[in-house]
Amino acid sequence: MIEFKGAYFDGKISRAYPVSVVFDGRRLHIRGVDGDYPALDIAPEDCAITPPLGNTMRYIKLPGGAQCETADTEAVSALEHLTGRNAGMRLVHFMEKRWKTAAAALAGLVLCVWVFVTYGIPFVAQKIAYSVPPELTEQMSRQAIKMLDRRFLKPSELDREKSRELQGEFRRLYREIDGDFDYRLEFRKSPYIGPNAFALPSGLIIMTDELVKLAADNRELQAILVHEIAHVKKRHALRSIIQNSGVFLLVSALAGDVTSITSTAASLPTLLAQSGYSRKFETEADRAAAVYMIRKGWGTRPLQAILLRITRNMAGYPGESLLSSHPLTDQRVRYLRDIEASMPAPQGSGGIK
């Protein structure tokens, strides 16, 4: 038998009636102190016991909106155990009362958040990026290039013959590497960002006049173009946008609202301008370009040379950090050399895997 004192509220007025509560194993007997109102006999299945929360008052919900409250938490816990109520919450309460368990749970939560941010979000972002329809990537890219043209870029002044020559070489490159995707190459002049190239999700690759003039030969420019094709093929821009947009965009995309990604198109120029791609994405694109060049028998020297030359020439441009990761150039060059040293050039043509 379980017995405890409490206060009864009939659910109609705010008055509290002091009561004693007795559970005899079958029914709950609620009696007013000294025979006062109320006098109730209720089956346990008709009651609801609120889950425990620290040492706060416990409540027993009764039929008709009435309830009993009591500070005798041990008695109510015993009642829960006998009636089989709140088994899961009793376990939570048991864990809450022990600081070591609570600390372990907190550490586990922090670990889960870290794993999700480090591995979960990039994994989900990759899946979403590959599911975005071409119509949406085209819309995003149009918005992005419109903003870039307005702020950083000017119409190209490149010689028509040189432009046609590079366009022809570009078509041969992307048809060999990823012929099923619609790539385009356009030229812009930019006294602000100087010698540079960047790719938009739709497959549009922008190369500046300054970069064309800086290159020692077309092979260096082809190396840059292969690098940019790799960014598009591996969906680096989309994945960066999704990862940087946080959990809300991930959830909305997983729920089927893929079009919500287009609302973040305005962040694409900012992404490119402020930090370029992540080091991981730049490494992936560098490796793809290196593998292509080695298989073609070029070696990685063309890409090494143009990267170093870009870095040396950026000091004279006000937007020297735009669309680039120049502080990592030395590391990138060493990485290209390591790939070449570990990968002999076979016969045949290359491609981005």
C-alpha positions in Angstrom: 0.0 0.0 0.0 1.2 3.5 -0.8 0.0 6.5 1.1 0.9 10.2 0.8 -0.5 13.7 1.4 -1.3 16.2 -1.3 -3.6 19.0 -2.6 -6.6 18.3 -4.7 -7.9 20.7 -7.4 -11.3 20.0 -8.9 -10.5 21.7 -12.3 -13.4 24.3 -11.8 -12.0 26.7 -9.2 -8.5 27.5 -8.0 -9.1 26.3 -4.4 -6.8 23.6 -3.2 -8.2 20.9 -0.9 -5.8 19.1 1.4 -6.2 15.4 0.9 -4.7 12.0 1.7 -4.1 9.6 -1.2 -4.0 5.8 -0.7 -3.3 3.2 -3.3 -4.3 -0.3 -2.1 -3.0 -2.1 -5.2 -6.3 -1.9 -7.1 -7.7 1.6 -6.8 -6.6 5.1 -5.8 -8.6 6.4 -2.8 -8.6 10.2 -2.4 -10.1 11.6 0.8 -10.3 15.2 2.1 -8.6 15.8 5.4 -10.9 15.4 8.4 -13.6 14.0 6.1 -13.9 17.2 4.0 -14.5 17.1 0.2 -13.5 15.2 -1.9 -14.1 11.4 -1.5 -13.0 9.6 -4.6 -12.2 6.1 -5.6 -10.5 5.9 -9.0 -8.9 3.1 -11.1 -5.2 3.7 -11.9 -5.9 3.3 -15.6 -8.1 6.4 -15.5 -5.3 8.6 -14.2 -2.2 10.1 -15.7 1.0 10.7 -13.8 3.2 13.6 -15.1 6.9 12.5 -15.7 9.4 13.4 -13.0 11.5 16.6 -13.3 14.2 17.0 -10.7 12.6 17.5 -7.3 9.6 19.5 -8.5 6.0 18.8 -7.5 4.4 15.7 -8.9 1.0 15.7 -10.4 -1.7 13.0 -10.9 -4.2 14.0 -13.6 -7.7 12.8 -12.7 -10.9 12.4 -14.8 -12.9 15.6 -15.5 -9.9 17.9 -15.4 -9.2 17.4 -11.7 -5.7 16.7 -10.4 -3.7 16.1 -7.2 -0.3 17.6 -6.6 2.2 16.4 -4.0 5.8 17.0 -2.9 6.2 13.3 -1.9 8.2 12.4 -5.0 9.2 9.0 -3.6 5.6 7.9 -3.1 4.6 8.9 -6.6 7.7 7.1 -8.0 6.6 4.0 -6.1 3.0 4.5 -7.6 4.5 4.8 -11.1 6.5 1.6 -10.6 3.5 -0.4 -9.3 1.2 0.8 -12.1 3.8 0.6 -14.9 3.7 4.3 -15.8 6.4 6.5 -17.3 9.0 3.7 -17.6 11.1 5.6 -20.1 10.9 8.9 -18.2 11.8 7.2 -15.0 15.1 6.1 -16.6 15.7 9.7 -17.8 15.1 10.9 -14.2 17.4 8.3 -12.8 20.2 9.5 -15.2 19.5 13.2 -14.5 20.1 12.7 -10.7 23.6 11.4 -11.3 26.1 14.1 -12.4 28.5 11.6 -13.9 25.7 10.2 -16.1 24.6 13.7 -17.0 28.2 14.7 -17.9 28.6 11.6 -20.0 25.3 12.4 -21.8 26.5 16.0 -22.5 29.8 14.7 -23.8 27.9 12.3 -26.0 25.7 15.1 -27.3 28.8 17.2 -28.1 30.4 14.3 -29.9 27.2 13.6 -31.9 27.0 17.3 -33.0 30.7 17.3 -34.0 30.2 14.1 -36.0 27.1 15.5 -37.7 28.8 18.8 -38.6 32.1 17.2 -39.7 30.8 14.2 -41.6 27.0 14.2 -41.7 26.4 17.7 -43.3 29.0 17.2 -46.0 27.6 13.8 -46.8 24.0 15.0 -47.0 25.1 18.1 -48.9 26.8 16.0 -51.5 23.7 13.9 -52.0 21.5 17.0 -52.3 23.9 18.7 -54.7 23.8 15.8 -57.2 19.9 15.9 -57.1 19.5 19.6 -57.9 17.9 19.8 -61.4 19.9 21.6 -64.2 17.2 24.3 -64.4 17.9 25.3 -60.9 21.7 25.4 -61.3 21.2 27.5 -64.4 19.0 29.9 -62.5 21.5 30.2 -59.7 24.4 30.7 -62.1 22.5 33.5 -63.9 21.9 35.3 -60.7 25.5 34.9 -59.6 27.1 36.0 -62.9 24.8 39.0 -63.0 26.0 40.1 -59.6 29.7 39.5 -60.5 29.3 41.4 -63.7 27.8 44.3 -61.8 30.5 44.4 -59.1 33.8 42.9 -60.3 33.8 42.1 -64.0 33.8 44.0 -67.3 33.3 42.9 -70.9 36.3 41.1 -72.4 38.7 42.9 -74.7 40.4 39.6 -75.7 41.5 39.3 -79.3 38.8 37.4 -81.3 41.2 35.0 -82.8 42.7 34.1 -79.4 39.1 33.7 -78.0 38.1 31.3 -80.8 41.3 29.3 -80.3 40.7 28.9 -76.6 37.0 28.1 -77.1 38.0 25.3 -79.5 40.5 23.8 -77.1 37.9 24.1 -74.3 35.4 22.2 -76.3 37.9 19.4 -76.9 38.7 19.3 -73.2 35.2 19.0 -71.8 34.0 16.6 -74.4 36.9 14.3 -73.5 36.4 14.7 -69.7 32.7 15.0 -69.3 30.9 15.2 -72.6 27.4 14.7 -71.2 27.4 18.0 -69.4 26.8 21.4 -70.9 29.9 23.4 -70.2 30.5 27.0 -71.5 33.5 29.2 -71.4 33.2 33.0 -71.3 35.8 35.7 -70.9 35.7 38.8 -68.8 38.1 41.7 -68.0 38.6 42.5 -64.4 41.1 45.2 -63.2 39.8 44.3 -59.7 40.4 40.5 -59.4 43.1 40.2 -62.0 44.3 36.9 -63.5 41.7 34.3 -62.4 39.2 31.8 -63.4 36.1 30.3 -61.7 33.3 27.9 -62.3 29.5 28.3 -61.6 27.2 25.3 -60.9 25.6 25.4 -64.4 28.9 24.6 -66.1 29.7 28.2 -67.0 33.4 28.9 -66.6 34.7 32.4 -66.5 38.3 33.2 -67.4 39.7 36.7 -67.2 41.7 38.5 -69.9 44.4 39.1 -67.4 44.8 35.3 -66.9 45.0 34.7 -70.6 47.8 37.3 -71.0 49.6 36.0 -68.0 49.9 32.4 -69.2 53.1 31.3 -70.9 51.2 29.0 -73.3 47.8 27.4 -73.9 48.7 24.3 -72.0 48.8 26.3 -68.7 45.3 27.6 -69.5 44.1 24.1 -70.3 45.3 23.0 -66.9 43.3 25.8 -65.3 40.2 24.8 -67.3 40.5 21.1 -66.3 40.7 22.2 -62.7 37.5 24.3 -63.1 35.7 21.5 -64.9 36.5 19.3 -61.9 34.8 21.9 -59.6 31.6 21.6 -61.7 31.7 17.9 -62.2 32.1 17.3 -58.4 29.4 19.9 -57.6 31.8 21.9 -55.3 29.9 25.2 -55.6 26.5 23.6 -54.7 28.0 21.6 -51.9 29.7 24.6 -50.4 26.5 26.6 -50.5 24.4 23.9 -48.9 27.0 23.2 -46.2 27.4 26.9 -45.4 23.7 27.5 -45.3 23.2 25.4 -42.3 20.8 22.7 -41.1 17.7 24.6 -42.2 18.5 24.3 -45.8 19.5 20.7 -45.4 16.2 19.8 -43.8 14.1 21.7 -46.4 16.0 20.0 -49.2 15.6 16.6 -47.7 11.9 17.3 -47.3 11.6 17.9 -51.0 11.8 21.6 -51.2 14.9 21.6 -53.4 13.9 24.9 -55.0 14.7 26.6 -51.7 18.4 26.3 -52.7 17.8 28.9 -55.4 17.1 31.5 -52.7 20.8 31.1 -51.6 22.1 31.9 -55.1 23.0 35.4 -53.9 25.5 33.8 -51.5 27.5 32.2 -54.4 29.4 35.4 -55.3 30.1 35.9 -51.6 31.3 32.3 -51.2 33.7 32.7 -54.2 34.8 36.2 -53.2 35.5 35.7 -49.5 37.3 32.3 -49.3 36.9 30.4 -52.6 36.3 26.7 -52.1 37.4 24.7 -49.1 40.8 23.3 -49.0 39.3 19.8 -49.5 37.5 20.9 -52.6 40.6 22.7 -54.0 42.6 19.5 -53.4 40.0 17.4 -55.2 40.1 19.7 -58.2 43.9 19.8 -58.2 44.1 16.1 -58.1 41.6 15.7 -61.0 43.7 18.2 -63.1 46.9 16.5 -62.1 45.6 13.0 -63.1 44.4 14.3 -66.4 47.7 16.1 -67.3 49.8 13.1 -66.2 47.8 10.7 -68.3 48.1 13.1 -71.3 51.9 13.0 -70.8 52.1 16.7 -69.8 53.1 16.3 -66.2 51.8 18.8 -63.6 54.3 21.5 -64.4 51.8 23.7 -66.5 49.5 23.9 -63.5 52.3 24.5 -61.0 53.7 27.3 -63.2 50.5 29.2 -63.7 49.5 28.9 -60.0 52.9 30.4 -58.9 52.7 33.1 -61.6 49.1 34.1 -60.5 50.3 34.4 -56.9 53.2 36.6 -57.8 51.1 38.9 -60.0 48.1 39.3 -57.6 49.8 42.0 -55.4 48.9 44.7 -57.9 45.1 44.1 -57.8 42.8 45.4 -55.0 40.8 42.2 -55.0 43.7 40.0 -54.6 41.9 37.5 -52.3 38.9 37.2 -54.6 38.2 33.8 -56.2 41.4 32.3 -55.0 43.3 30.6 -52.2 46.7 32.0 -52.9 48.1 31.6 -49.3 47.9 27.8 -50.1 49.7 28.0 -53.4 53.0 26.5 -52.1 51.1 23.6 -50.5 49.2 23.1 -53.7 52.4 23.0 -55.8 54.0 20.5 -53.4 50.8 18.4 -53.6 50.9 18.4 -57.5 54.6 17.3 -57.4 53.8 14.5 -55.0 51.1 13.2 -57.2 53.4 13.3 -60.2 56.1 11.5 -58.3 53.8 8.7 -57.3 51.9 8.3 -60.6 53.8 7.4 -63.8 52.3 8.7 -67.0 50.6 5.8 -68.9 49.7 5.7 -72.5 46.3 7.1 -73.6 44.1 10.0 -72.7 43.0 11.2 -69.4 39.8 12.1 -67.6 38.3 13.2 -64.3 37.3 10.3 -62.1 
